[in-house]
């Protein structure tokens, strides 16, 4: 079945890299969280969420998504950002429902992006404890990730000011 195939794929990739433990980071539709947990009952599922307004701002400005579609279909320039925003709202509702079903299960934990930005050390320590990893001080100085869809900047570390970039992107009626 698909679960067995996926499990073998991940385990072989881990073995080929000489690692003792698999760690897979990928965005999934929240409805798949339970399926992943069924395939790997011993796995730790780290569900990271953030302010839905931030997600909506990101969806309306995403250079690889909405902005690319606007360039391809300029006649839909006024409509596509709204579709992106509603899609973000829908994803947030799905994620909330998945969390409600998964909350309290062993191997599942919700972490908030805002907590990570405001309290990086305690949040990273909690993440490490949940994942049964040894905390290392270097974890508090992550390298720059992907560029922000709001600012276009690549920044390293934990910067609480990044939590509110969405405010400049949304109209007042959109951020309520």
Secondary structure as a PSIPRED ss2 file (coil, helix, strand):
# PSIPRED VFORMAT (PSIPRED V4.0)

   1 X C   1.000  0.000  0.000
   2 X H   0.000  1.000  0.000
   3 X H   0.000  1.000  0.000
   4 X H   0.000  1.000  0.000
   5 X H   0.000  1.000  0.000
   6 X H   0.000  1.000  0.000
   7 X H   0.000  1.000  0.000
   8 X H   0.000  1.000  0.000
   9 X H   0.000  1.000  0.000
  10 X H   0.000  1.000  0.000
  11 X H   0.000  1.000  0.000
  12 X H   0.000  1.000  0.000
  13 X H   0.000  1.000  0.000
  14 X H   0.000  1.000  0.000
  15 X H   0.000  1.000  0.000
  16 X H   0.000  1.000  0.000
  17 X C   1.000  0.000  0.000
  18 X C   1.000  0.000  0.000
  19 X C   1.000  0.000  0.000
  20 X C   1.000  0.000  0.000
  21 X C   1.000  0.000  0.000
  22 X C   1.000  0.000  0.000
  23 X C   1.000  0.000  0.000
  24 X C   1.000  0.000  0.000
  25 X C   1.000  0.000  0.000
  26 X C   1.000  0.000  0.000
  27 X C   1.000  0.000  0.000
  28 X C   1.000  0.000  0.000
  29 X C   1.000  0.000  0.000
  30 X H   0.000  1.000  0.000
  31 X H   0.000  1.000  0.000
  32 X H   0.000  1.000  0.000
  33 X H   0.000  1.000  0.000
  34 X H   0.000  1.000  0.000
  35 X H   0.000  1.000  0.000
  36 X H   0.000  1.000  0.000
  37 X H   0.000  1.000  0.000
  38 X H   0.000  1.000  0.000
  39 X H   0.000  1.000  0.000
  40 X C   1.000  0.000  0.000
  41 X C   1.000  0.000  0.000
  42 X C   1.000  0.000  0.000
  43 X C   1.000  0.000  0.000
  44 X C   1.000  0.000  0.000
  45 X E   0.000  0.000  1.000
  46 X E   0.000  0.000  1.000
  47 X E   0.000  0.000  1.000
  48 X E   0.000  0.000  1.000
  49 X E   0.000  0.000  1.000
  50 X C   1.000  0.000  0.000
  51 X C   1.000  0.000  0.000
  52 X H   0.000  1.000  0.000
  53 X H   0.000  1.000  0.000
  54 X H   0.000  1.000  0.000
  55 X H   0.000  1.000  0.000
  56 X H   0.000  1.000  0.000
  57 X H   0.000  1.000  0.000
  58 X H   0.000  1.000  0.000
  59 X H   0.000  1.000  0.000
  60 X H   0.000  1.000  0.000
  61 X H   0.000  1.000  0.000
  62 X C   1.000  0.000  0.000
  63 X C   1.000  0.000  0.000
  64 X C   1.000  0.000  0.000
  65 X C   1.000  0.000  0.000
  66 X H   0.000  1.000  0.000
  67 X H   0.000  1.000  0.000
  68 X H   0.000  1.000  0.000
  69 X H   0.000  1.000  0.000
  70 X H   0.000  1.000  0.000
  71 X H   0.000  1.000  0.000
  72 X H   0.000  1.000  0.000
  73 X C   1.000  0.000  0.000
  74 X H   0.000  1.000  0.000
  75 X H   0.000  1.000  0.000
  76 X H   0.000  1.000  0.000
  77 X H   0.000  1.000  0.000
  78 X H   0.000  1.000  0.000
  79 X H   0.000  1.000  0.000
  80 X H   0.000  1.000  0.000
  81 X H   0.000  1.000  0.000
  82 X H   0.000  1.000  0.000
  83 X H   0.000  1.000  0.000
  84 X H   0.000  1.000  0.000
  85 X H   0.000  1.000  0.000
  86 X H   0.000  1.000  0.000
  87 X H   0.000  1.000  0.000
  88 X H   0.000  1.000  0.000
  89 X H   0.000  1.000  0.000
  90 X H   0.000  1.000  0.000
  91 X H   0.000  1.000  0.000
  92 X H   0.000  1.000  0.000
  93 X H   0.000  1.000  0.000
  94 X H   0.000  1.000  0.000
  95 X H   0.000  1.000  0.000
  96 X H   0.000  1.000  0.000
  97 X H   0.000  1.000  0.000
  98 X H   0.000  1.000  0.000
  99 X H   0.000  1.000  0.000
 100 X H   0.000  1.000  0.000
 101 X H   0.000  1.000  0.000
 102 X H   0.000  1.000  0.000
 103 X C   1.000  0.000  0.000
 104 X C   1.000  0.000  0.000
 105 X C   1.000  0.000  0.000
 106 X C   1.000  0.000  0.000
 107 X C   1.000  0.000  0.000
 108 X E   0.000  0.000  1.000
 109 X E   0.000  0.000  1.000
 110 X E   0.000  0.000  1.000
 111 X E   0.000  0.000  1.000
 112 X E   0.000  0.000  1.000
 113 X H   0.000  1.000  0.000
 114 X H   0.000  1.000  0.000
 115 X H   0.000  1.000  0.000
 116 X H   0.000  1.000  0.000
 117 X H   0.000  1.000  0.000
 118 X H   0.000  1.000  0.000
 119 X C   1.000  0.000  0.000
 120 X H   0.000  1.000  0.000
 121 X H   0.000  1.000  0.000
 122 X H   0.000  1.000  0.000
 123 X H   0.000  1.000  0.000
 124 X H   0.000  1.000  0.000
 125 X H   0.000  1.000  0.000
 126 X H   0.000  1.000  0.000
 127 X H   0.000  1.000  0.000
 128 X H   0.000  1.000  0.000
 129 X H   0.000  1.000  0.000
 130 X H   0.000  1.000  0.000
 131 X H   0.000  1.000  0.000
 132 X C   1.000  0.000  0.000
 133 X C   1.000  0.000  0.000
 134 X C   1.000  0.000  0.000
 135 X C   1.000  0.000  0.000
 136 X C   1.000  0.000  0.000
 137 X H   0.000  1.000  0.000
 138 X H   0.000  1.000  0.000
 139 X H   0.000  1.000  0.000
 140 X H   0.000  1.000  0.000
 141 X C   1.000  0.000  0.000
 142 X C   1.000  0.000  0.000
 143 X C   1.000  0.000  0.000
 144 X C   1.000  0.000  0.000
 145 X C   1.000  0.000  0.000
 146 X C   1.000  0.000  0.000
 147 X C   1.000  0.000  0.000
 148 X C   1.000  0.000  0.000
 149 X C   1.000  0.000  0.000
 150 X C   1.000  0.000  0.000
 151 X C   1.000  0.000  0.000
 152 X C   1.000  0.000  0.000
 153 X C   1.000  0.000  0.000
 154 X C   1.000  0.000  0.000
 155 X C   1.000  0.000  0.000
 156 X C   1.000  0.000  0.000
 157 X C   1.000  0.000  0.000
 158 X C   1.000  0.000  0.000
 159 X C   1.000  0.000  0.000
 160 X H   0.000  1.000  0.000
 161 X H   0.000  1.000  0.000
 162 X H   0.000  1.000  0.000
 163 X H   0.000  1.000  0.000
 164 X H   0.000  1.000  0.000
 165 X H   0.000  1.000  0.000
 166 X H   0.000  1.000  0.000
 167 X H   0.000  1.000  0.000
 168 X H   0.000  1.000  0.000
 169 X C   1.000  0.000  0.000
 170 X C   1.000  0.000  0.000
 171 X C   1.000  0.000  0.000
 172 X H   0.000  1.000  0.000
 173 X H   0.000  1.000  0.000
 174 X H   0.000  1.000  0.000
 175 X C   1.000  0.000  0.000
 176 X C   1.000  0.000  0.000
